[in-house]
């Protein structure tokens, strides 16, 4: 019986998707819940899993084709035999033909420990040359086979995609060009950036923050923090998220958005944290960040980072947000003007920390300094409000005890 493979049901904010990669080809065996095909939308890559055991039948939508919600992509022939099945059956036959061990044990091919190790590492025991008595395969033989397998170049999976939007490499002196279509994510980012600059009265205000106290606090407690919170590491981003949520309480317009002729004020802080991935910059959202501890913030960001690298972020994790923080400092940026992510009204940009001479109480001292940038929609946020908001973040970070004392 043929079972249809359908595209996921897209949310209202996503009109369609593109078939990114087929991980199986017609005639390949598939198992229930095995990844078959990736669908790329302008937000995330969605995985389509097999709903039954069988064989992949005809492919209806090829890589690069546009698909709608619940549209048929292909089919699975339930219980079908894969084209590679005869080859797979050869292994048991080879095992049966192998010489029996001279010592008459129940396992004539390999010692139980050797067979177990081979199964754990995906090694066909019949392909391992035995050096034991009577040609018996020992555990040491399997260990050598595993080492040889790891040393050999891994076979590339069928249709293994190159990193999204990877820039081509040209030899010096080449006068060639290569045209590569934008990924849906890159195209959507481009569309939203142009939209933000066209439809907003966007301004940026700058300040600088002395990171001495935050760095001292982190240095003093980072080991204890990691031990107390099951391996979660204490970074700088959690301090900025906490400072931002506190400042947003004091300046609700920065946490608001414009909807037509209305201003929508949010009684919660859903903080988008910009994360770099092979597909481009993505902005997963920490929901109710104002209620989260430093450990919960750091744990959430670490999870988002891993999911972004693996292409596992869900649509829900990428949707919404009332305020965004981006950290160009991880790439060495000294100063930038981040672009607001509509319908949000503001975005905070962090930058590189550098030791610089500062005048403190009439003395020149060396301090770790970071430039901060706040881009904001001037239609909703006045200049005084934007500047005071950024100064509030600066003050909270330069005296982080305020975050604990709520002052």
N, C-alpha and C positions, 0 to 999 in steps of 0.2 A: 504494500500500500504506500502511495506517495503522500508525504506530509509537506505542506507548504512552509517555506522559510520566509517570514515576513519581517519587514523593517519595524523597529520599535514605534510605539505611539509617542510622537513628539509633543511637547507642551505647546501652548498657544503662541509663545514667543518665538518658536522655531517653525518656519514654514516648510522646510525640506532638508534633505541631507544628501551627501554624496557617498557612493560606495568607494571606500578607501582601499581596502585590501581583502581579497579572498584568501583565507588561510588553508582552504581545501580546494581541490579540483574535482571535476566530475569523475566518478569511479573510486574516489578515495573513501576509505572506511571512516566513519564518524561515530563518536560515542555521545550519549546523552550528556548535556551540560558542557560539551567541548566547544571552544571558540571556533566559529566558522568564518565570520566576516565582520569587518569593522565598518561602521557608518560614521562619517565625519560631518558634524554640523558646524555652525559658526561659533559654537561655544565649547563643545567637548567631542571626543570620539566615543561612540556608543558601540558596545560589543554585542553581537548577536550569537547566541549559543544554540547548539543542537537540542531539539526537544525530544529526540529518540535515538536509539542505536540504529545504524543502518549504513547506507552508502549515499554519498552526495550525487544527486541526479543532475538534471539540466540547470544551468545558471541562466536566470532571466535578466538580471541586471549586472552588467560588467563593471569593472573598476573604472571610476570616473563618471558613471551614470548618476543622474539625479533621481532621488527616490522620495516619495511622500510617506506620511504616517501609514503604517500597516500595509504598505505596498509589498507585493510578492517579489522576493529576490531570487528564489530558486526552489529546489525541492530535495527532500531526503527520501530515498527508497527504504522503508523500514524493513530491517531484517535482511537486506540485500547482501550479497557477497562481494567484497572488494576485489578489484582487478589484481591486487597484489597478494590475494589470499593464497594462490598456489605456491608462490615464493615463500610465504610465511610458513606454509605447511612443510616445507623442506627441512626446517630445523628439527622437528621431532623425528623425521625419517633419518636424518643424519645421526641424531642421538641414538636411535635404535640400532644403527649400523656400527656404532663405535664398539671397539673391542671390550669385552667384559674384564673386570679387574680380576687378577689372579687370586686375590685373597678371599673371594667369595662373599664379600659383604653385600648388603641389600642394594647399595648404590654402586653400580658397576662403572660409572663414568667419573664421578667426582666425590670428594669428601663432602659431608653435609655443610661444613663451614664454608668450603669453596663455592658450593652451589648457592648458598644464601648470599654471599658477597657478590657473586655474579648477578643474581637477580636484583639486588639493591642498586647496582651500577649499570643495569641494562646491557650486560654482556651475555652473548649466546655461549653457553658453556661448551657446546659442541665445537666452537671455533677456537677454543683454547687448547694449545698443545700441552699435554700432560707430561710432567717429568718424574712423577712418582712411580711406584712399583707397578709394573704391567701397564704403563701409560696412564696411570691414574692422575687426574687433575687435582693438584694440591691448592691450598689457600694461597701459597706464595705464587703459584702460576697465575691465579686470578688477579692478585695484587699487581703483578707485572703487566697483565693485560689492561687493567684499569689505568695504569700510568701511561701505557702506550696510547690508549684512547684519548686521554687528556692532552697528550703532547701533539697528537695529530690535529691538523686544521679541522675545525668543526664544519660539517656540511651545511651549506646555506639553505634555509628553508625555501620552499617554492614561493616565488613572488615576494621575497623579503624586501620591504620598502626602504628606500633611502630616507634619512632624516628629512622631515618636512621642510620644504623651502630651503634645502641646503644649497649654499652658494657653490657654483662650479669652480673647479681649479683649472687654470690655464697655464701652459708653459710660457716662459718669457719669450716675447716676440710674436706670439700667436695673435693673428688678427681674425679671431673667430667670435661668434656670438652664440649664445644659447638662450632660447626662450622657454621659460618655465612658468606654468600657470600658478597664480596665487592659490594658497590653500584657503579654504573657506574661513578659517580663523583669521588669517592675515587680511583677507578681504574685508571681513567684518570689523576688525580693528581699524583699518584704514577708513572705512565708512563712518565709524563712530567718532574718530578723531576729527575728520572734516566736519561732521555734524556739530561737534562740540564747539569748534572754532567759528562756525558759521552762525550758530543759533544762540551763543552765549556772549555776554559782555565779560570776558575772562581776563582777570588780572592776577599778578603774582606778587606776593610780598615776601621778603627775606628776613632772616634773623640768624643768629648763631648761638650755639649752646655749648657750655663748658661741660664736658663729659666726665670730669674728674670723679665726682661722687658716685655716679652710676658705675663707672669702671672699677672703683675701689670696692663698692658693694658686691659687684659681680665676682671680682677676684677673690674676695674674702669668703664668699659662700657658695661658689659654683660647684665645688666638689661635694659639699654637704647637700646642696640642692639636688644634684644629680642622683646621689645615693638615696635621698628621702623621697624622690618622685620617680622611682623605677626607671632610671636612665634618661629622663628628660633633661636636656641641657639648658642652662640659663644663658640666654642671649640678650641682645639689646632690644630686639623688636618688641618683646613683652612690655618693657618699660615705656616704649613709645605708644603702644596700644593702650596701656593703662592711663598714661597722661592724656592721650587723645580723648578717651571716653570721659574722663573727668572734665576736660575743657568743653566737650560737647554738651555736658549737662549745664554748664554756665552760659553757653552761647548756642541755644537751640537752633538758631537760623543756619548755623554751619552744618547742622545735622538734618536740615530740611531739604525739600525739593519743590520744584515748580510743576504744577499740573494744569495746563491751560492758563486760566486767570486766577487759579488758587495756589496758595502755599500750603504744602503738606508738612506738618511738623511730626517727627517720629519720637515716640516716647521710649525708644530703645536704640542701642548703638550696634548695628550690624556692620562690622569693620571688614572691608575688603583688603586683602594683603596681596600685593602683586608678587607673583612667583614666576621665575623664568623656567621655560621648558624647551625641548627641541622644536616644538610646534610654534613657539612664540610666547609672548607674555600672557599669562592667565591670572585672573583675580578671584580666587575662592574667597568665601565670606565666613568670618567668625560670627555666628549668631549670638546676640545678647552678650557681646564682649564686655559690657559694663558689669556683668555678674561673674565674670571669669577671674580666676586667680592667675598669677604669673605662670604657674606650672601648667594650668589648663590652656593658656594662650600659647605657650611654647610647644606643648604637645600637639595642639591643633595645627600650628604652623608646620611642624615637622611632618605630620601626617599629610598635609596638603602638598608639601614639597615632594614627598615620595610618590604620591598619587599623580602629581603633575609629570614627574619624570617617567612614570610607567604608563601615562595616558589613561589613568583610572578615575579621574575626577568625574563626579556625577553632575547632571544638569542642575540638581537642587543646590549643590555646593557652589555652583558658579552663578547662581541667580540672585539678584537683589543686591543689598548693600546700601548703607546710608552715608558712608564716608570711606575713603580709601587711603592707604599708606603704601608708598613705594620706596624702595631703598636702592638707589643707584650707586650708593657707596660701596656695595659689594663688588662692583665692577671698576671702582676707582674714580667715580664721578665726583668732582668738587662742587659743582653747582649746576642746577638745571631748572627749567620751568615745566613741571609736570602738567599734563592736560587732564582736565576734569572729566570724569566718567559719567555722562548723563544717565539718568536724571539727577544724579547727586549734585551737590552745590560746591563741593570743595575736595581737594586732595592734598595730602601732606607728603612732601618729598624729603627723604633723608639722604645724606651724602657721606663722603669719606671722612674719617676722623684723622686729623693730622696734628702733630705737635707744633704749636705756634706761640710766639712771644706775645704775652698779654700784659696790659697794665693793671695790676691788682693792688689797691690801696697805695698807689704811688710807687710801686715796685714793678719791675719787669720780670715776669715769671713765665715759664714754659708750661702750657696747658694743652690737653687734648681737646681740640675744638672741632665742631661739626657745623656746617651751614645747613639751615633748614629753609624750605620753601613751601609756601602755602598758595596754591592756585585756587581761585574762587570765582563764583558767578556774581558779578557786581550787581546784577539785577535783584539779587536776593540778599546779598551780604554787603554791608557798608565797609568802607576802608578802615574805619576805626575799629569795627567789630573784628575784621580779619586780623588786623595788627595785634589787637588785645588778645585774641584767641591764640595766636602764635607765641606771644609773650608768656601767656599762661602755661603753655607746654614747656617753654624754655625754663620757667621758674620751677615747675614741678620736677623736671629732670635734673636741674642743678641742685635741688634739695629733695631727693626722692623720699625722705621721711614724710613729706606732705601727702604722698600717695597713700601712706598707711594711716596717717592721722586725719585724712580728709579735710585738709585746711589749705 
